[in-house]
């Protein structure tokens, strides 16, 4: 972080009161928006809840309707089984038939409640029917007062010949179901259409909706011909069917079964209606809901959500008002701290600038001293060693070789002097690198690779990719020294066997890369070298010419030092 980044702005005059006012206004706005939003949220959630309740009502009503249809179907199937039972009545004695009914028709009685048989009798057989040798029951009809009186003469009669339990159908045995217009119409429809038919209301149950249902009993008197000889009769009880179908549905649902010819009641609130065929008639299934249903299924989410939002708005507004009250005191402290921080930052900036200048001066002095020492080694010690090597050669020629041992010693001395000259020159070049210009950096790096390979006995290679040149000669010198430092670190400390120096350019600038196959970042150098002064010096050199230095691990193992620098 630079001193510029650390510098704090000067305190703004009068900012405290403005912030306090803004916080107060914000509290009022938050409160207004919160309460308004709570009301809007409540209305929106209430609409969603109403829609959910309506969907739930429709689903419950559909379930209720499906169960009701199954109960109606069950009633008619059981009544049909009673009709099939009639075929046994003329094959066994009355006592045996009664025993069959008592033991085997318990299920039918539970479904139908009461049932019986109606026989079709022509007028010519009435007298025989009413005698003790016949059924022994007079054929009767009901008068206006509900009493049963003898039936007037008619071409045919439809008396009740059997019922269980006794009196369960609300009439006595011998009652003529053809005496009442509604029942007579149902009997005629059943005979004409060959289907079940609904008759009039049950005696003694006016207003309950209960009615007689007739199932025709037919026998064949000739091929392709059926004759209706009577009817199985049961009590169709809508209230019982609806109570059974309700099951576990929510409370507050009110259902009714009514004939379709009855005018539909005005629709208001939750309402469900479907028409269906019942025997020979068209009926309507209607479900409505009262407040009990809404209370049972409605969620309190709208009220709770709105209350929570309003409470949150109140709490937030209170916090804003409290913050507004504390703003002036806080701003005074902040203003004081800002002034102190600005002064400290200015002092830090000056200290950092002094340190940067000092580091630059140290680098310049170090460079000059290295160059001087290298020059002294090359010009003084190097020249003297070179002279000694030539003098010794001349001496060997003059003296000759008195024996083989002396010749071998002389050759060893000459080789040692030659190696000393080579090493002194190499050390001198390391301390005082070849003269660098913007165009000479590739040659200098190539020379560095060759010298390093000879010095460290490592495979050191240099590759120049796309052409370009650094910003100036100073940048080139720093890049060379960065490469030299990185190669020395890799060769001495990482255990690398191969080091690759790459110089490349693109439209954004240049990039110098030194990559090795050593042990990587953790073991690349001692703490006082790569992690300490070595790395700091390389980073500082990069900052001097406006570059960036990156130390990266190589996926296959090793370390990569990468320096981005500006080009010309």
Beta strands, then each sheet from edge to edge (+ up, - down):
strand 1: 115-122
strand 2: 140-142
strand 3: 148-150
strand 4: 156-164
strand 5: 197-201
strand 6: 211-222
strand 7: 225-236
strand 8: 253-259
strand 9: 271-278
strand 10: 281-289
strand 11: 459-464
strand 12: 498-506
strand 13: 509-516
strand 14: 548-553
strand 15: 559-565
sheet 1: 4+ 1- 7+ 6- 5+
sheet 2: 2+ 3-
sheet 3: 8+ 10- 9+
sheet 4: 11+ 12+ 13- 15+ 14-
end
